[in-house]
Amino acid sequence: MDNAIIENAKIWLSDKYDNKTRTEVQRLMDEDPAELTESFYRTLEFGTGGLRGIMGVGSNRMNKYTVGAATQGLANYLKKNYPNVALKVVVSHDSRNNSRFFAEVTAQVMAANGIFCYLFESLRPTPELSFAVRHLGCHAGVMVTASHNPKEYNGSKVYWTDGGQIVPPHDKGIINEVNAVTSVDQICWEGNPDKIKIISHEVDDSYLARVKALSLNAEAIKRNHQLNIVYTPLHGTGITMVPEALRQFGFTNVTILESQRVPDGNFPTVASPNPEERTAMELAIKKADEIRADLVLATDPDADRVGIAVRNDSGEMELLNGNMTGSLLVNYVLSQWEKWNKITGKEFTVKTIVTTELIRDIAASYNVPCHDVLTGFKYIAEKIENEKDRTFIVGGEESYGYLVSDFVRDKDAVSACCMIAEMAAVAADEGKTLYQKLQDLYVKHGFYKEDLLSITRKGQAGAAEIQQMMADYRSNPPKSINGSPVKMIMDYKASVCQNVANGETTPITLPKSDVLQFFTEDGTKITVRPSGTEPKIKFYFGVKEELTNRADFEEVKCKLGEKIQQVKKSLGL
């Protein structure tokens, strides 16, 4: 074993650490060298999105000491960035194991640094934390969550004064301050308890009022208030806000899935609490079939992502992916803005570079610009903040995150659930299902089909393997994919777009990121990127065909599905 790992572990045996921690570190040294290596081979990285990792003892794990160090670094940066200012932060947390404990540690360290801290009385969704930052006039916010990761994970996301997750230059500035905290002696653990204020309904009520005000067609809801909806919070924070928000919108027939109603960090009914995964939705769909529901809504543990299922042409519940739901939502909101003559020419929408191009086509049909940003909702928030003279209407990303209006600066599953339900009510007014509305979009704009392949490579060896895969794609990019020549390569790390045919390059103006995109002559788009929050490398596939009428839907759908499989095969995936 690397001697540096042993020396790192020995530090955690000192009396600076609590007895429970020391006992577990000694056990790893005596009995479990593999876990000792994973726990101490590095310091858990505070990345551009914050902190996230497996819970346990050690420098590479989520625990009191790594959370304390990250919080101390943030506090140091705030004090340097806002000298001689009465600083305020707000802290919330999800339903994960230890989330309340980590939230309290965060609040205590902030208070010990003389920073006033609002702490939610209990679990609250990520979008409410984002809202609270600006609502309470805070300089930063911290959300203790690992989003939709498996149960062994936890983390914390940092928000800046605009309510969005940290972006340059603050992300690197905070990272530098966190990295400068190299000893627990540098962490202020205890301070004035009067600097911590517990908050609850005063923020809840204001947030819900803003959500309710998003409604664009209350009359359609009145006519269809009995729309049969099944909702599951997947044992997470959504239970605190989504049912009440739907009620305030006017929906009277919402069934909460009882087996997943109670917040529980063990997520006992699912392998992973991720609405992107079919298995997480199975119980809700089963309930929907029992009661013949029209719509299933499922939010992840911190209620920033929402997955849905709708009735297809055969009357069966069918899951829609994030691109499908996002396209429907963008079209619905823009259509209502157009109906009410709200589009003035100063509005815009935003999507990420890996999200379906259908959204761009939809926005163009309403003469509203659609801007591309890097993967990660923080870049959508940054775009909103930087476009102060224009109005953000709606936007989203393929990973089940959507935002309507700008009072929240992160993806918001609470408001998205309400707007999706309203969208279904308006479709019912037209005698259609959301599935049929999606087909209408394909007939009008072209049938876009996307797929995502995530390859997991855990631990130190896995991280190295992912890095090597990206290096190989850069040094030896594919010349053709599924028989179609690659015509353009976009390397966001090198900030270069290359025309393969003539070798000409143009600069990419978006921030640098470890992302590659390949575009082929037949219109196929492939994106490759390591995940910023999980030990995965992700491949995004996008293909397109014309759909002349809805009767050909299944045929073209099969054709596109086969094409994606051939694309994967040609890449050796």
N, C-alpha and C positions, 0 to 999 in steps of 0.2 A: 504494500500500500504506500502511496505517496506520503512522504514524511510530513509534508505541509498540511495534509488532512489531519494527521494525528496531532500536530501542534495546534491547529485551529480548534480541534475538539477539546484539547486540554484546557484551553482558555475558558471553556464553558463549564469546567469543573471547579472554578474558583467560587468563593463565597459572594461574588457579585451577582451570581445567579441563584434563583430559588432552589430549594432542596429537591422539589419534584423534577426540575430540569436537570440538575446534576445527577440524580439517580438514573434518569433515562439515558443521559449521555454515557454514563459509565456502563450501563447495560449494552449499549450499542458497541462500545469499545471491546467489551468482553465476549459478546455473543453474535453480533450481526455486522460483520465488516462491510458487507454490500450496502446496507442501509446507512452505515456510518459514512461511507464514501459519498452517497447521494446527498446526505444531509450536510456535509461539510466541505465538499470539493470546491465550492465557490460561495460567495455571498449572494443571497437572493437579490436578483436585479430589480432595482426600481427603474422601470422603463418609462417610455413616453406616455404610457397610459396609467402608470402607478405601479402597485405591487400586486403580484399574484403568484401563488404557489401552493404546494401541498402543506397541510398543517403538521407540525411536529417540532421537535427540538432541532437546533442546529442553525448555522448561518444561511443555509439554503432552504429554509422552511419558514412558513408563516407561524409566528409565535409572538409572545409579548415583546421580546427583545428586538426582533426585526421590524415589527410594527412601530415600536417606540423609536427606533433609529430613523425610520422613514418619516415619522411625524416630527422628530426633532429637526431633521434636514429641511422639511417643509416650513417649520416655524422659523428657522434661521433665514431661509430665503425670503419669507414674508417680511421679516423685520428689516432685512437689508433693502428690499424692494420698496417698502413703505416706511421709511424712517420717521420717527416722531409722529406716528399715526396710531390712534386707538384701534387696533386690529380686531376684526371679528371673523369667525369661521362658523360653519354649521356642519354637523356630523349626523349621518344616518346609517342604517345597516339593514341587511336582508335577513332571511330566516336560517342562514347556514349555522352549523355548529361553531361556537366561539364568536359569532359575529357581534353579539352584544358586548362581550368581553373586550374585543378589539376596538369597538366603538368607544367604550368607556376609557380604555387605555389612551386612545387618540385624544379624547376630550381632556383627560387629565394632563397629558404632556403639553397640550396647547395651553391649558390654564397655568401650568407650572412655568411656562414661558411668558406669562403675562398677557396672553391672548384670550379675549372673551370668546366663549364657545357656546353656541346653541346646540343642544343634543336632543334629538327626538326621543320621546318617552318610550317608544318601542319601534319595531320594524316599520319602515316606510319604503315605497318604491324609489328607484333611482331618479325617475323624472321629477318626483316631488322634491328630492334633494337639489336637483338642478334648478328648479323653480325657486326654492327657498334661498339660494345664494343671492339672487338679485332682489327677491321680495324682502329679505331681511337686511339688505345692504351690506352683505359680507364680502370680504376680500378673497375668500376661498371656501371650498367645501370638500368634505371627504365622505365618500360612500363606501362602507365596508361590504364588499360583495365579491364573489367570483363568477357573477353572472350565471351562465348556464353550464359551467364546468361540473364535473362529477363531484360527489359529496366530500371527497378527501381534500378538496381545494378551498381556499379562501383568498381574499385579496382586498385591496382598497384602491378606489379611483379618486383622483384629485381633480377638482374643478376650480377654475379661476373666477375672477370677479364678474365676468360676463355670463356665468352659469354654464359655460362649456368646459369640456375636459381640456387639460393643459395642452397647449401647442407651442411651437417655437415663438419666442426664445425662452419662455418660462419652463418648458419641459426640461431642456438641457440645464438651465440654471438650477432647477430643483434637484435634478439628478446629481449635479456636482456637489450640492450641499449635503445630500443624503450620503453620497460616497465619502464625504469628509468626516462623517460620524463613524469612527472606526473603533470606538470603545463604548461600553455601556456607561462609563463614567461621564461621557459627554451628554447623556440624556437627562433632561430635567423631568423627574418622575412625579413630584408632588408640589402642589402650589395652592393658591387661594381657591377653595371650593366655590366661593361667591362668583368666580369667573365662569362658572358653568350654569346655564339656564336650560331647564327641561322645557321642551315645546311640544305641542300636539295639535289640538283642533284649530287653533288660530291660523296655522299654516294650511292645514287640511281644507278648511272652509274656503280660503282664498284660492287655493289651487283648484278645487272642484268647481268653483264659480267660473274660473277661466276655461276649464274643460267644457262645462255646460254651454258657455257662450260660443263655442265652435260650431254648434249645430247650424246647418244650412237649409234644412227642410223639416221644420217641426211639424208641419201639417201632414207630411207623409208618415211620420212616426205616429201621429194621432190615429191615422187610418190603419196603421199596421202595428199598433203597440203590442199586440199579442204574438208578434213574431217569436217563434219558438227557439230559444237560445239555450245552449249548454255552455257553461263557463267553468274552467278549471284554473286555479292559480298554481297548480303543480307544487303544492306545499310551500308556496312563496308569499311574497309581499302583496301580490295583486289582490288578495282577499281584503286588504285594508281599504282599497279605493275603487276597484273595478265594479263590483256589484252596486255600490252607491252611485257611481257615475252613470251607469246604465239606467238606474232608477230615475235619476234626475233628468236624463235625456228623454224619459217617457216610456221606456220598455218595461212591460209588466209581466212578462212570461220568461224569466231567466231562471234556469235550474243550475244551481251550483253543485258540482260533482263532490259529493260528501266524502268520498274516500281520499280526496286530495285537497280538501278544504283547509285542514289545520296546518299551519306552518310547521315544518319539520326538516331540520338540516340533514337528516338521514335519507330523505326522499324515498320512503319505504315502498312506494308503489311503482317506481320507475327505475330503470337502470341508470338513466341520466336525465336530469330535469330540463331538457332542451326541446322546445316545441318544433325545432327543425327536424327532429328525429321522429320517425313514424311510431316507434314503440312508446314514446312519451305521450302520444295522443290516443292510444288504443282504448283506454278506459272511457275517455270522454266520447269517443265515437260510438262505443258500445252503448253508452247511456243515450246518446242521440238517436240511435236506432230503436232503442226501447220506447222512447217517447215521441218518435217521429219529429225530431227537432229539425229546424231549417238551417241552423248555423251552429258551429262549434268554435269557441274562442279559448285559447290557452296562452297564459303568460308565463314567462320564465321566472326564476326565483326573485330577481330584483325588479320584475315587471317593466323592463324596457323593450322586450321582444314579444311579439304575439304571433302565434300560428293559428290558422283557421282551417276548417273543413266545411264544405258546402255540398248540396245535393247536385249530382251530375245528371245527365240526360236519362240515365237508367233509374234514377231515384236513389242511388247509393251515395253515402257520404264519401267525398273525395277530398284529400288534402291538397291545398294550394301551396306552392312554394313561395318564397319571399318575393321573387320577381313578379309572379302572377298577382299576388295581393297588392304589392306596391303599384303595379300598373293600373289595377282597378281603382285603387284609392286616389292616385294622381288624376286619373280621368274623371272620377266622380267629383272631386273637389274643384277641378278646373271647370267642369261642365256647370256646376252650380254657380261658380263665380261668373261665368259667362251668362248664365240665365238671369242673374240678378244685376247684370251690367256693372260688375265690380272690377273688371279688367280694364286698366287705364293705359297700359304700355310701360308701367314702371314696376311690374311684378317679375318674379323669377322662381324657378324650381331648382333643386339640386339633387344629384345622385352620385354614387361612387363609381369609379372606373370599372369595377367588376359587375355592376348592376346592369340589367337588361337595357339594350338600346331602344326597346319599345317605349320606354318612358320619354326618351328624347323625341320620338316621333309623335307621341301623344301631346307633349307640351307644344311642339311646333304647330300642331293642328289648331291650337288655341292662341297662336302667336305669342306664346310666353317662352322666354329663353330657359334652357336647361343647362346648368353648369355641371361639369365633372370635377370631382375631388378625389383624393386618395381614399383608400379603404379605411374606414373608421369614422364614426359619426362625429368625432371631434372636428373633423375637417368641414363637415356640413355646418356645424355651429360656428366655426371660424368664418366661413363664407357669409353666413347670416350677419355676423358681427361687423364684417368689413364692408357690407353693402347697406350702409345706413340710409342712403338716399333712395333705396328701392325696397319693395315689400316682398318678403318671403311668403309664399303661399303654402307649399307642400313639398316634401322630399322624402328620400328613403334610401335604403340599401338592401341588397339581396338577402342579407342575413336576418330578415324578419324585423327590421327596425324602421319605423316610420315617424314622421313628425308633421303635424299640421299647425300652422302659425308659429310664432317665435317666443312665446312666453316661457317655454321650456327650451333648453339648448342641448338636448340629447334625445335619443329615440325615446318615444313615449308610448308604451303599450296601453296605458289607461285611456288616453284620448283616442288612440288608434282603435281600441275595442269599440268605443262609442261611435266613431265615424264609420267603421266597417259595418256595424249594426244598422246605422242610419242608411248607409249605401244599400244594404240588403232590403231595407224598408222601401226605399225609392224604387229599386228594381222590382219589388213586389207590386208597387203601384202601376208599373208598366206590364205586369203579368209575366215577369221574367225572374230567373234565378241569377245569382252572381256568376254561376258557371256559364250561363248563356250570355251574360254581359261580357265575359272574358272572350268568348268566341266572337262576339261582335267586334271587339277590338282587333282580333287577329284578322278578320275579314277586311277591316278598314286599313290596317297598318302593316299587315304581314304576320305570319305565324312565327313568333320567336320562341325558341325553346332553349332552356339553359339547364346545366347540370353542374354539380360540385362533387369533387372527389377529394377527401381529406385522408392523408396518410400519416399515421401517428408514429413517432419515433421518440420514445421517452428517454430521459436521463442524459448523462454526459455524452455517451456514444451516439444517442439519437440526435442530439443537437449538432454534433459534428457531421453526421450523415446528411442532415438537411442542408447544412452549409455547403457540403460537397455537391449535392444535387443542383443547387443554384449555380455554383461555380461551373459545373459541367454544361448547364444550359447556356451559360454566357460564352464559354470557350468553344462550344460545339453546338450551336443552335440548329434546330431541324431546318432542312432546306425545303421540305414539303411535308404536309400533314394530310393524311388520308387521300393522297394523290393530288392534292392541290398545292401549288407552289406558295411558299411563304413570301408575301410581298412587302411586309413591313414588320419591324421589330421595335418595340418601345421598351427601353431599359430605364426604369425610373430611378435606379441607383446611380447610373451614369448620367442621367438627365439627357438622354439622347434618343431620338427617333430616327431609325435607319430605313431608308428605301433600299430594299435588298437588290432590286434590279440594277440600279445604277450606283449604289453605294453612298448616295448623298445622305447627309444627316442634318437634322434640325434639332434645336434645343427643346427640351420639355420644361415648361415653366412651373410645374407643380413641385413641391418639396421633394427632396431625395427620399426614396424608399426602396426596399429590397423587393422589387416587383418586376416581372418580365411579362410582356404581352406579345403574342404572335398573331398576325392577321394574314389570312390566306386569300387567294384570288376568288374563291367561291363564297366569301363572306363569313367564313368561320373565324371566331375570336377565341383565343385561349390565353388565360392569365395564370401565372404561376407565382405564388408568394408564400413565404413562411408565415404562420399565424403569429401575431404579436402577443397573444395571451395563452396559447396552448402549445404543447409539443407536437405540432403538426405542420406539414407542408400541404398547401391547398392548390388544387387545380380547378379553374373555372372554365366551363365550356359554353359557347353560345353559337347557335346555328339558326338559320332562317329559311323559310319557304313561303311562297304565296299561298293564300287560302282564299279561293274565289267565292266559296259559299260554305255555310255551316254544315251542310250535308257531307262535305269532304273532310270534316274535322278529324275523325278517327284515323282515316287513311294517311293524312299529312302528319298527324301526331306520331304514328308508327314510323313513318319515313324519317322524321327528324330524330326519333329515339334511336333508330338503327344507325343514323349518321353519327350521332354522338358516340355510340359504342365503337364505331370504326375509327373515329378520331382518337379515342383512348387507346385502342389497339395499336394504331400507327405510332403512338408515343411510348408504347411498351408499358402501359398502365393497366 
